[in-house]
Amino acid sequence: MQRRNFLKGAAALLGTVPIQSALSAQPAPASQENATPDTSAHMLSSSRGLAPIIATPDRIIEMNVCTRPFRLQGPRIQDERIGRKNVVHNYGHGGSGWSLSWGTGRMAVQLAAAHGRRELAVIGCGAIGLTTALVAQEAGYRVTIYAKERPPYVSSHRATGSFTPDSRIVSAQHAPAFASQWEQMARYSFRRFQSYLGVDSHPIEWRDMYSLSDRPPGSPRTPEHHHRPPRTTTVPSAQ
Ligand SMILES: Cc1cc2nc3c(=O)[nH]c(=O)nc-3n(C[C@H](O)[C@H](O)[C@H](O)COP(=O)(O)OP(=O)(O)OC[C@H]3O[C@@H](n4cnc5c(N)ncnc54)[C@H](O)[C@@H]3O)c2cc1C
């Protein structure tokens, strides 16, 4: 498990005693269903060879705050004439920027292709800028990147980097209109990411992910779980 993920989990644990891990989609054994939450979490940990999580506020070593800017109607991927330049906007990917990067880059490059130029300036070199630049290069463009900051000083560098293409990407109201574009982006990105599996230095890999949940493992979501009020937690301020 990534340390950063563990810390997220630890933060979610604060102030709550009966936490169970949603470690498996398998139905829980009968004995486990009746176990107290603490006991079943421990049983799951032991049966899967996972060390029980010891989460207490004094174990938090760092807290980072980032934003995931997104637009209600979905990311802006749009061609616009500004002065003498053709500008293709490609921003607002919320919590899905890494996941959709290749696909959204490809869409932006397709829009740029309508202008028949072979030089392209990409502004920004986070996940979106870099993948867009690569897709453009592959399509035969001469690409120059202009950026205020380079990695590691970009938001993308702070992200989890999981494939989460539907995280904070569009409002429910606008989702139907965005669905087809989203699917194209997600499918293309997924294919590209898969092509990096097994490459030296492992830029992409399959990982087991674990979530903390109050529901017993395998139990269906209830309306109560969907609309649970946010849990308030108290964490010590950094000294
Ligand atoms: C904590 C966290 C976890 C996340 N986890 C995931 C995840 O697991 N999976 C996922 O898919 N997404 C995740 N995201 C979302 C994802 O990280 C973003 O959607 C993505 O990083 C956006 O990439 P970007 O290239 O648009 O932005 P950035 O990485 O912010 O890059 C912007 C670039 O533009 C440059 N720039 C800005 N202003 C100017 C200017 N005026 N002139 C020139 N250059 C400029 C910057 O210097 C930088 O180079 C997460 C986000 C956060 C905050």
The ligand as an ORCA input file, in Angstrom:
! r2SCAN-3c Opt
* xyz 0 1
  C      -4.623     15.181     -4.054
  C      -4.999     14.878     -5.475
  C      -5.086     13.560     -5.875
  C      -5.452     13.269     -7.197
  N      -5.501     11.959     -7.580
  C      -5.826     11.656     -8.846
  C      -5.866     10.308     -9.266
  O      -5.632      9.385     -8.512
  N      -6.203     10.051    -10.562
  C      -6.496     11.047    -11.442
  O      -6.810     10.764    -12.587
  N      -6.430     12.346    -11.080
  C      -6.119     12.666     -9.803
  N      -6.080     13.968     -9.399
  C      -6.410     15.007    -10.371
  C      -5.227     15.299    -11.277
  O      -4.057     15.360    -10.511
  C      -5.462     16.604    -12.027
  O      -6.680     16.542    -12.736
  C      -4.311     16.817    -13.001
  O      -3.096     16.830    -12.295
  C      -4.486     18.100    -13.779
  O      -3.369     18.183    -14.612
  P      -2.989     19.515    -15.319
  O      -1.838     19.193    -16.211
  O      -4.212     20.126    -15.935
  O      -2.597     20.516    -14.131
  P      -1.228     20.774    -13.337
  O      -0.526     19.532    -12.974
  O      -1.632     21.727    -12.273
  O      -0.318     21.520    -14.397
  C      -0.604     22.818    -14.812
  C       0.557     23.333    -15.628
  O       0.218     24.615    -16.160
  C       1.220     25.551    -15.781
  N       0.624     26.877    -15.683
  C      -0.342     27.285    -14.855
  N      -0.605     28.587    -15.057
  C       0.231     28.996    -16.045
  C       0.452     30.226    -16.689
  N      -0.254     31.322    -16.377
  N       1.392     30.288    -17.657
  C       2.124     29.187    -17.998
  N       1.942     27.991    -17.404
  C       1.021     27.905    -16.441
  C       1.734     25.029    -14.456
  O       2.983     25.593    -14.139
  C       1.820     23.541    -14.794
  O       2.965     23.253    -15.553
  C      -5.722     14.299     -8.107
  C      -5.615     15.629     -7.682
  C      -5.264     15.918     -6.390
  C      -5.154     17.341     -5.964
*
